[in-house]
Amino acid sequence: MAYFDVAHVRRPSHFERERIMAKQFFGGFFATLTFVVIVLAALFGIFTLVSYIAGPVGG
């Protein structure tokens, strides 16, 4: 009887699987996009600070 109980577990439909995969994809995409924006902002801030401290160079 134990096999019979396990064999009839409800499985997600095709539509539910597609929806879950889409949520995971867009969640990862936006997390990656946020990470890239934060890294670029940090690099921009660092280079701006260094150029300010260095003062005018040349000429």
C-alpha positions in Angstrom: 0.0 0.0 0.0 2.9 2.4 0.6 3.8 2.4 -3.1 0.2 3.2 -4.0 0.2 6.3 -1.7 3.5 7.6 -3.1 2.5 7.0 -6.7 -0.5 9.3 -6.5 1.2 12.5 -5.3 -0.2 15.6 -7.1 2.2 16.9 -9.7 2.2 20.5 -11.0 0.6 21.0 -14.4 2.6 22.1 -17.4 1.3 25.7 -17.0 2.3 25.7 -13.3 5.8 24.5 -14.2 6.1 27.2 -16.9 5.0 29.8 -14.4 7.5 28.7 -11.8 10.3 28.6 -14.3 9.4 32.1 -15.5 9.4 33.4 -12.0 12.8 31.8 -11.3 14.2 33.2 -14.5 13.1 36.8 -14.0 14.0 36.7 -10.3 17.6 35.7 -11.3 17.6 38.2 -14.1 16.6 41.1 -11.9 19.0 40.0 -9.1 21.9 39.9 -11.6 20.8 43.3 -13.1 20.7 44.8 -9.6 24.2 43.4 -8.8 25.6 44.8 -12.0 24.1 48.3 -11.3 25.5 48.3 -7.8 29.0 47.3 -8.9 29.0 49.9 -11.7 27.8 52.6 -9.2 30.5 51.6 -6.8 33.2 51.7 -9.5 32.0 55.1 -10.7 32.1 56.4 -7.1 35.6 55.1 -6.5 37.0 56.5 -9.8 35.3 59.8 -9.2 36.7 60.0 -5.7 40.2 59.1 -6.9 40.1 61.7 -9.7 38.9 64.3 -7.2 41.7 63.6 -4.8 44.4 63.5 -7.6 43.3 66.9 -8.8 44.0 68.2 -12.3 46.6 66.0 -14.1 48.7 67.3 -17.0 48.6 70.7 -18.7 
